[in-house]
Amino acid sequence: MKLEKTSEESINVKNEWLILAIIIVALIPVTIDATILHVAIPTLTLSLGASGNEVLWIIDIYPLIMAGLLLPMGILGDKIGHKKVLLFGLTIFGIASFLAGFSSAPIYLILSRALLALGGSMIMPVTLAIISQTFANEAKRGTALGIWAAVGTAGAAVGPVLGGIIVEHYWWGAVFLINLPLILIVIPLIWIGVPKGISSPDKPWVLIDAALVLVGVILFVYGVKTIFKEDHPLWISIVIGIVGFIFLRLFFKKQKISSSPMIDMELLQDRRILLGMLLCFVPMAVIVGFEFLLAQELQFVHKRSPIDAGLFMLPFVASSAVAGPLTGSILSKIGFKNLIITVLSLSSLSFFMLSQLDFSSFTASLLFWSIVLGFSLGVVLIAGTTAIMSAAPLDKAGMAGSMESISYELGTGLGITFFGIILSQIFIKKFVVSDELLKELPKQVNNSIGDAMIVANELGGEKGEIIKKAAMTAFKDAHDVVLVLAGTVLAILAIILVFILPKEKNN
């Protein structure tokens, strides 16, 4: 296989920290975009008249497409050069941000978010690859990768607060437009300051495999999302879900016989890596699902402003970010099994306690259990990453890292899906108005609190107020049940791991 190494690569040694700074600036819009939209959801729901299902797709489409494209875009970077792919990715991300900011209907925002995911999937893997190629010294490389990870976590933590500030003073579309100045600044910096590095032009690029996994994931999730909708034929949801499953099955079959697989099947046969992927997937699903629920309750039910909602969520997301640097030292002292069982139990207990609290005001109890929940889930995430990377051979560390990122993105997308479905089903059952009024209302009025608020605003007057009160009561009841279910899932996972994780020797 032919390797091309440019003369520019000697610049790496002289300007490696400058190159890292440029890469970090390129990464910031992608990391913030993962969570900045959560606080803006109630506002854009009313502005665009988005249904509950459309809201789920607006949020989900980004991580789901990212999950399907991370591996092929990483391989494309190896083939044509990481700098080139990074520039393409930033350009696409900038165009998509502009289109998303001025979307006039839910479908346009969903398509713009899909385009954002395409750009993001090109940016994320190649920034890691550029760092790996830039820092020849192993210790410096470790520090650089740690900074990269810290910025990613901090960006996700800052997202809800930043989103609240922007929506409060401007409009929901501005949460996307803030990407543009950073992108316009960083593209020339990359063009001038980042070397071309190493590329492998003969490396195969498996576009068909990428299409299989991408289409499979989206069809499967669509089937799951619509299976409970009253106005959607059940058989269509089942057929689409089965077709998506078949696509995913074909993808994994092709990986087993492919001479250049996107996923090394030997890695997937390692129980430690599978466990690590599970420990990345479950907490991420719970984190984003909880943020999705919280953002709606704080604004729709408790009438908090977007910025207040963002600040309300800050202890949760910030404690999750702080968990990273502390996990290593805790892990070395009490061992992997003890750590995982402890923090999963704490996160489960936190959900049970939060389900008993009133979110109308920020009390000491809410602060305490929000911090405990965020910190414990953050520790699980980092421990999952540690399990994956420590189990993977050194020559497969890059692929293992991509599998870790996929677990995060799938957790983000499917967490919103399952929280949204459960929330919607309970909301439908708890939404109570008189039969006479219900006959006058559109069918979708009880699908979600967003749908109910749209109908209430259009109707206005006494009937509108009745709908709003019924929706608020239903959502608070649904919120309690969802938090108990989330706590139960984490408790069951902790109990299972007690029996399947091997005993560790005392130091």
C-alpha positions in Angstrom: 0.0 0.0 0.0 1.4 3.4 -1.1 2.0 5.9 1.7 2.3 9.6 0.9 4.1 11.7 3.4 4.4 15.4 2.7 7.4 17.6 3.5 5.0 19.8 5.5 4.9 17.1 8.2 8.1 18.4 9.7 6.1 21.4 10.8 4.3 19.2 13.3 7.2 19.1 15.7 7.7 22.9 15.7 4.1 23.9 16.0 2.3 20.9 17.5 0.5 22.9 20.3 -0.6 25.5 17.8 -2.0 22.8 15.6 -3.8 21.3 18.6 -5.3 24.8 19.4 -6.6 25.0 15.8 -8.0 21.5 15.9 -9.8 22.3 19.2 -11.4 25.4 17.7 -12.6 23.2 14.8 -14.1 20.7 17.3 -16.0 23.2 19.5 -19.1 23.7 17.2 -19.6 19.9 16.9 -19.4 19.3 20.6 -21.7 22.1 21.6 -24.2 21.2 18.9 -24.9 17.9 20.6 -26.7 19.5 23.5 -27.3 23.2 22.7 -30.7 22.4 21.0 -32.2 20.7 24.1 -33.2 24.0 25.9 -34.4 25.5 22.6 -36.8 22.6 21.9 -40.0 24.1 23.6 -39.4 27.4 21.8 -38.9 25.9 18.3 -41.8 23.5 18.9 -44.2 26.4 19.2 -42.5 28.5 16.5 -42.5 25.8 13.8 -45.6 24.0 15.0 -43.6 20.8 15.3 -45.4 17.6 16.4 -44.0 15.4 19.1 -42.6 12.9 16.5 -41.0 15.7 14.5 -39.3 17.0 17.6 -37.8 13.6 18.3 -36.5 13.4 14.7 -35.1 17.0 14.9 -33.0 15.8 17.9 -32.3 12.2 16.9 -31.3 12.6 13.2 -28.0 14.2 14.2 -26.5 11.5 16.4 -28.0 8.6 14.4 -26.4 9.8 11.1 -23.2 10.6 13.0 -23.1 7.0 14.3 -23.5 5.6 10.8 -20.8 7.8 9.2 -18.0 8.0 11.8 -16.2 4.9 10.6 -16.4 5.5 6.9 -15.4 9.2 7.2 -12.4 8.2 9.3 -11.4 5.8 6.6 -11.9 8.5 3.9 -9.5 10.7 5.9 -6.9 7.9 5.8 -7.4 7.6 2.1 -7.4 11.2 0.8 -5.9 13.1 3.7 -7.3 14.2 7.1 -6.7 17.9 6.4 -8.8 17.7 3.2 -11.7 15.9 4.9 -11.6 18.3 7.9 -11.9 21.3 5.5 -14.8 19.6 3.6 -16.5 18.8 7.0 -16.3 22.3 8.3 -17.6 23.7 5.1 -20.6 21.4 5.1 -21.2 22.1 8.8 -21.2 25.8 8.2 -23.7 25.6 5.3 -25.9 23.3 7.4 -25.8 25.6 10.4 -27.0 28.5 8.2 -29.8 26.4 6.7 -30.8 25.1 10.1 -30.9 28.6 11.6 -33.4 29.8 9.0 -35.5 26.7 8.7 -39.2 27.6 8.3 -40.7 24.1 8.8 -39.8 21.0 10.8 -38.9 19.0 7.7 -36.3 21.6 6.7 -34.8 21.6 10.2 -34.6 17.8 10.2 -32.8 17.8 6.8 -30.5 20.6 7.9 -29.6 18.6 11.1 -28.9 15.5 8.8 -26.5 17.7 6.8 -24.9 18.9 10.1 -24.3 15.3 11.0 -22.6 14.7 7.7 -20.2 17.5 8.4 -19.7 16.5 12.1 -18.9 12.9 11.1 -16.1 14.2 8.9 -14.7 16.5 11.6 -14.7 14.2 14.7 -12.6 11.2 13.6 -10.1 13.3 11.5 -9.3 15.7 14.4 -8.2 12.7 16.5 -6.2 11.3 13.6 -4.4 14.7 13.1 -3.5 14.8 16.8 -2.1 11.3 16.6 0.0 12.2 13.6 1.1 15.6 15.0 2.4 14.4 18.4 5.2 11.9 17.9 6.0 11.9 21.7 3.7 9.4 23.4 3.4 11.5 26.6 2.5 14.7 24.7 0.1 12.7 22.6 -1.7 11.5 25.7 -1.9 15.1 27.0 -3.3 16.3 23.7 -5.9 13.6 23.5 -6.9 14.4 27.1 -7.4 18.0 26.1 -9.5 16.9 23.1 -11.7 14.7 25.3 -12.0 17.5 28.0 -13.2 20.0 25.4 -15.7 17.5 24.1 -17.2 17.0 27.5 -17.1 20.7 28.4 -18.8 21.6 25.2 -21.6 19.2 25.9 -21.9 20.6 29.4 -21.9 24.3 28.3 -24.4 23.6 25.5 -27.7 23.9 27.5 -26.6 27.1 29.3 -25.4 28.7 26.1 -28.6 27.6 24.3 -30.7 29.2 27.0 -28.8 32.5 26.8 -29.2 32.6 23.0 -32.9 31.7 22.9 -33.6 34.2 25.7 -32.0 37.2 23.9 -32.4 36.2 20.2 -34.5 33.4 18.7 -34.1 29.6 18.5 -32.4 29.7 15.1 -29.4 31.6 16.5 -28.2 28.4 18.4 -27.0 27.2 15.0 -25.8 30.5 13.6 -23.2 30.9 16.4 -21.2 28.2 14.6 -20.5 30.4 11.6 -18.0 32.8 13.1 -15.9 30.0 14.5 -16.0 28.1 11.2 -15.1 31.2 9.2 -12.1 31.8 11.5 -10.8 28.2 11.7 -11.0 27.2 8.0 -8.2 29.7 7.0 -6.2 28.6 10.1 -6.4 25.0 9.0 -5.5 25.8 5.4 -2.4 27.7 6.5 -1.3 26.0 9.8 -2.2 22.3 9.6 0.1 20.1 7.4 -1.3 17.5 4.9 0.2 14.7 6.9 0.0 11.0 5.8 -2.5 9.6 3.4 -3.0 6.1 1.9 -4.6 6.6 -1.6 -4.9 2.9 -2.2 -6.9 2.3 0.9 -10.4 1.0 0.0 -13.4 3.1 1.0 -16.5 0.9 1.7 -19.3 3.3 0.9 -21.8 0.4 0.5 -21.1 -0.8 4.0 -21.6 2.7 5.3 -24.9 3.0 3.5 -26.1 -0.3 4.9 -25.5 0.6 8.5 -26.8 4.2 8.1 -30.1 3.1 6.3 -30.5 0.2 8.7 -30.2 2.3 11.8 -32.6 5.0 10.5 -35.3 2.5 9.3 -35.1 0.5 12.5 -35.5 3.6 14.7 -38.3 4.9 12.5 -40.1 1.6 13.0 -39.7 1.8 16.8 -40.7 5.5 16.9 -44.0 5.0 15.0 -45.1 1.7 16.3 -47.1 3.3 19.1 -48.6 6.1 17.1 -52.4 5.8 16.8 -52.6 7.5 13.4 -49.8 5.4 11.9 -50.6 1.8 10.6 -48.9 -0.8 12.8 -48.0 -3.1 10.0 -46.0 -0.3 8.2 -44.0 0.4 11.4 -43.3 -3.3 11.8 -42.3 -3.8 8.1 -40.0 -0.8 8.2 -38.4 -1.9 11.4 -37.8 -5.4 10.1 -36.2 -4.0 6.8 -33.9 -1.9 9.0 -32.9 -4.9 11.0 -32.2 -6.9 7.8 -29.9 -4.0 6.5 -28.0 -4.1 9.8 -27.8 -7.9 9.6 -26.4 -7.7 6.1 -23.8 -5.1 7.3 -22.5 -7.4 10.0 -22.4 -10.4 7.6 -20.4 -8.4 5.1 -18.0 -7.3 7.9 -17.2 -11.0 8.6 -16.1 -11.8 5.1 -14.7 -8.4 4.0 -11.0 -8.1 3.4 -11.1 -4.4 4.6 -13.9 -4.3 7.2 -15.1 -1.1 8.8 -15.4 -2.9 12.1 -13.0 -5.5 13.3 -15.2 -8.4 14.3 -12.5 -9.8 16.6 -12.9 -6.7 18.7 -16.7 -7.3 18.9 -16.0 -10.8 20.2 -14.0 -9.5 23.2 -16.4 -9.4 26.2 -14.5 -6.5 27.8 -15.0 -4.3 24.7 -18.7 -5.3 24.4 -19.1 -4.4 28.1 -17.4 -1.1 27.6 -19.7 -0.2 24.7 -22.7 -1.1 26.8 -21.3 1.2 29.6 -20.9 4.0 27.1 -24.3 3.5 25.5 -26.6 3.2 28.5 -25.4 6.2 30.5 -25.4 8.4 27.4 -28.9 7.3 26.5 -30.0 8.2 30.1 -28.2 11.5 30.2 -29.7 12.9 26.9 -33.1 11.4 27.7 -33.1 13.1 31.1 -32.0 16.4 29.6 -34.8 16.2 26.9 -37.4 15.6 29.6 -36.1 18.3 31.9 -35.9 21.0 29.2 -39.6 20.5 28.4 -40.8 20.3 31.9 -39.0 23.4 33.1 -40.3 25.5 30.3 -43.7 24.1 29.4 -44.8 23.1 32.9 -42.9 25.5 35.3 -42.8 28.4 32.9 -39.0 28.9 33.3 -37.2 31.0 30.7 -34.7 29.2 28.4 -31.7 30.7 30.3 -33.2 29.6 33.7 -33.7 26.1 32.3 -30.1 26.0 31.1 -28.8 27.1 34.5 -31.1 24.6 36.2 -29.5 21.8 34.2 -25.9 23.0 34.8 -25.2 21.1 38.0 -26.2 17.9 36.3 -24.1 18.3 33.1 -21.2 20.0 34.9 -20.8 17.2 37.5 -20.9 14.7 34.6 -18.0 16.6 32.9 -16.0 16.8 36.2 -16.2 13.0 36.7 -13.7 12.3 33.9 -10.4 13.5 35.5 -11.3 11.8 38.8 -12.3 8.4 37.4 -8.8 7.1 36.9 -7.7 7.6 40.5 -10.9 6.1 41.9 -10.6 3.1 39.5 -7.1 2.3 40.7 -8.1 2.4 44.3 -11.3 0.3 44.4 -11.2 -1.7 41.1 -13.4 -1.8 38.0 -16.2 -4.0 39.3 -16.6 -2.2 42.6 -16.6 1.2 40.9 -19.2 0.3 38.2 -21.6 -1.4 40.7 -21.3 1.6 43.1 -21.9 4.4 40.5 -24.7 2.5 38.7 -26.4 2.0 42.1 -25.9 5.7 43.0 -27.4 6.8 39.6 -30.3 4.5 40.1 -31.0 5.8 43.6 -30.7 9.4 42.2 -33.5 8.8 39.7 -35.7 7.3 42.4 -35.1 10.3 44.6 -35.6 12.8 41.8 -38.9 11.2 40.9 -40.2 12.2 44.4 -39.1 15.9 44.1 -40.9 18.9 42.7 -39.0 20.6 39.9 -40.9 23.9 40.3 -38.1 25.4 42.4 -34.4 24.6 42.7 -34.0 23.1 46.3 -31.0 21.7 48.1 -32.3 18.2 47.5 -32.6 18.8 43.8 -29.1 20.2 43.6 -27.6 17.3 45.6 -29.3 14.5 43.6 -28.6 16.2 40.3 -24.9 16.4 41.1 -24.9 12.7 42.3 -26.7 11.6 39.1 -24.4 13.6 36.7 -21.2 12.5 38.5 -22.1 8.8 38.7 -23.2 8.6 35.1 -20.1 10.5 34.0 -17.9 7.9 35.9 -19.7 5.1 34.1 -19.0 6.7 30.7 -15.3 7.1 31.4 -15.0 3.6 32.9 -16.6 2.2 29.7 -14.1 4.1 27.6 -11.3 2.7 29.7 -12.6 -0.8 29.3 -12.7 -0.5 25.5 -9.3 1.1 25.1 -7.4 -1.1 27.6 -8.8 -4.3 26.0 -8.0 -3.3 22.4 -4.6 -4.1 20.9 -2.4 -1.1 20.2 -2.6 -1.6 16.5 -6.4 -1.4 16.6 -6.7 1.5 19.0 -8.1 3.8 16.3 -10.9 1.4 15.3 -11.7 0.8 19.0 -11.9 4.6 19.5 -14.4 4.8 16.6 -16.5 2.0 18.2 -16.5 4.0 21.4 -17.8 7.1 19.6 -20.5 5.0 17.9 -21.7 3.8 21.3 -21.9 7.4 22.4 -23.8 8.6 19.3 -26.2 5.6 19.3 -26.9 6.2 23.0 -27.6 9.9 22.3 -30.0 9.1 19.5 -31.8 6.1 21.0 -32.0 7.6 24.4 -34.1 10.4 23.0 -36.2 7.9 21.1 -37.0 5.6 24.1 -37.5 8.4 26.6 -39.7 10.2 24.1 -41.8 7.1 23.3 -42.3 6.2 27.0 -43.0 9.9 27.9 -45.5 10.1 25.0 -47.4 6.9 25.9 -47.8 7.9 29.6 -48.7 11.4 28.6 -51.5 10.1 26.4 -53.0 8.1 29.3 -52.7 10.9 31.8 -54.0 13.7 29.6 -57.6 14.2 30.8 -60.2 16.7 29.5 -64.0 16.3 29.1 -65.2 14.1 26.2 -67.1 17.1 24.7 -63.9 19.2 24.5 -61.8 16.3 23.3 -64.2 15.8 20.3 -63.5 19.4 19.2 -59.7 19.0 19.3 -57.3 17.6 16.7 -56.2 14.0 17.2 -52.6 14.9 18.0 -53.5 17.1 21.0 -52.5 14.4 23.5 -49.5 13.0 21.7 -47.0 15.2 23.6 -46.9 18.4 25.7 -45.6 20.2 22.6 -48.6 19.2 20.5 -51.0 20.1 23.4 -49.4 23.6 23.8 -49.6 24.3 20.0 -53.3 23.4 20.0 -53.9 25.4 23.2 -52.3 28.5 21.7 -54.3 28.2 18.5 -57.5 27.7 20.4 -56.9 30.4 23.1 -59.4 31.5 25.7 -60.8 29.3 28.5 -60.6 26.1 26.4 -56.9 26.8 25.7 -56.2 27.2 29.4 -58.0 23.9 30.2 -55.8 22.1 27.6 -52.6 23.7 29.1 -53.5 22.7 32.6 -54.4 19.1 31.6 -51.1 18.9 29.6 -49.0 20.2 32.6 -50.6 17.7 35.0 -50.1 14.8 32.5 -46.5 15.7 31.9 -45.6 15.9 35.6 -47.2 12.5 36.2 -45.4 11.1 33.1 -42.1 12.6 34.4 -42.4 10.7 37.7 -43.0 7.3 35.9 -40.2 7.8 33.4 -37.6 8.7 36.1 -38.6 5.5 38.1 -38.3 3.4 34.9 -34.8 4.9 34.2 -33.8 4.2 37.8 -35.1 0.6 37.5 -33.1 0.0 34.2 -29.9 1.1 35.9 -30.6 -1.0 39.0 -31.2 -4.1 36.8 -27.9 -3.4 34.9 -26.1 -3.1 38.2 -27.5 -6.4 39.5 -26.6 -8.2 36.3 -23.0 -6.9 36.4 -22.7 -8.2 40.0 -23.0 -11.7 38.7 -21.2 -11.5 35.3 -18.2 -9.3 36.1 -15.3 -11.4 37.4 -14.0 -10.9 40.9 -10.9 -8.7 41.2 -7.9 -9.5 43.2 -7.1 -7.2 46.1 -4.1 -5.0 45.7 
